[in-house]
Protein backbone atom coordinates (compact mmCIF):
# COMPACT_ATOMS: atom_id res chain seq x y z
CA UNK A 1 0.00 0.00 0.00
CA UNK A 2 1.25 3.47 -0.74
CA UNK A 3 0.01 6.96 -0.09
CA UNK A 4 0.71 10.29 -1.68
CA UNK A 5 -0.60 13.82 -1.56
CA UNK A 6 -2.39 15.84 -4.21
CA UNK A 7 -1.85 19.53 -3.84
CA UNK A 8 -3.83 21.76 -6.09
CA UNK A 9 -4.53 25.44 -6.18
CA UNK A 10 -8.06 26.51 -7.01
CA UNK A 11 -9.40 30.04 -7.32
CA UNK A 12 -11.67 31.08 -4.48
CA UNK A 13 -14.20 33.84 -4.16
CA UNK A 14 -14.11 36.37 -1.35
CA UNK A 15 -16.87 34.58 0.57
CA UNK A 16 -15.61 31.00 0.04
CA UNK A 17 -14.77 28.97 3.14
CA UNK A 18 -12.77 25.77 3.66
CA UNK A 19 -15.68 23.55 2.60
CA UNK A 20 -16.08 25.47 -0.69
CA UNK A 21 -12.35 25.22 -1.39
CA UNK A 22 -12.28 21.48 -0.63
CA UNK A 23 -15.24 20.83 -2.92
CA UNK A 24 -13.64 22.88 -5.70
CA UNK A 25 -10.41 20.86 -5.40
CA UNK A 26 -12.29 17.53 -5.45
CA UNK A 27 -14.28 18.64 -8.50
CA UNK A 28 -11.01 19.53 -10.24
CA UNK A 29 -9.60 16.06 -9.54
CA UNK A 30 -12.82 14.46 -10.86
CA UNK A 31 -12.80 16.57 -14.04
CA UNK A 32 -9.18 15.62 -14.71
CA UNK A 33 -9.97 11.94 -14.18
CA UNK A 34 -7.69 11.38 -11.18
CA UNK A 35 -8.99 8.58 -8.97
CA UNK A 36 -8.93 9.60 -5.32
CA UNK A 37 -10.16 8.76 -1.87
CA UNK A 38 -10.21 11.52 0.71
CA UNK A 39 -8.49 10.48 3.91
CA UNK A 40 -7.76 13.95 5.17
CA UNK A 41 -7.97 17.43 3.69
CA UNK A 42 -6.46 20.76 4.57
CA UNK A 43 -6.98 24.21 3.16
CA UNK A 44 -4.60 27.17 3.17
CA UNK A 45 -5.81 30.62 2.18
CA UNK A 46 -2.84 31.96 0.23
CA UNK A 47 -4.18 35.50 0.61
CA UNK A 48 -3.20 35.26 4.29
CA UNK A 49 0.33 33.95 3.71
CA UNK A 50 3.08 36.51 4.10
CA UNK A 51 6.55 36.08 2.68
CA UNK A 52 9.47 37.65 4.47
CA UNK A 53 11.77 39.66 2.21
CA UNK A 54 15.23 38.25 1.58
CA UNK A 55 18.09 39.90 3.39
N, C-alpha and C positions, 0 to 999 in steps of 0.2 A: 504494500500500500504506500502511496506517496501523496504528498500534499503540496500545494503551491498557492501563491497569492495572485489574484488579478487586481491590478490597480488601474483604475480608469478615471479620467477627469471628465465630468459632464457639466455643461452650463447650468447654472441655477438662477432662478428669479430672486428678486429681493425678499419675497415672502416665503420662499421655500425653506423647509426644515429638514432634519436628518432623514425622516421617512421619505420625503419627496426625492431627496438626493439618492437614497438607496434604491428606490423604485426606478429612477431614471437610469442608474447604473445597471440594474438587472435587465431592464428593457434593452439597453444597448448590447449587453451580452447575448440576449435572445435574438436580436436582429442580426447580429454578426454570426450566429450559429454556433457559439461556444457553449458546449455542455457545462453545466455547473450545478453545484449543490451548495447552498448557503449554510456554512457552519457558524460563521461569525461575520459581522460587518462593522465597519467603522467609517465615520465621515469626518473630514477635515474641511472647514470653510477656509479656503485659501485667501479670502479677503481679509481674514483676521491674522494671517501669518506675517510677521515682520522679519526682515532680513537685515542683519547688522552690516554696516558698511565695512569693507576691507580696510585694514590699516596700512 
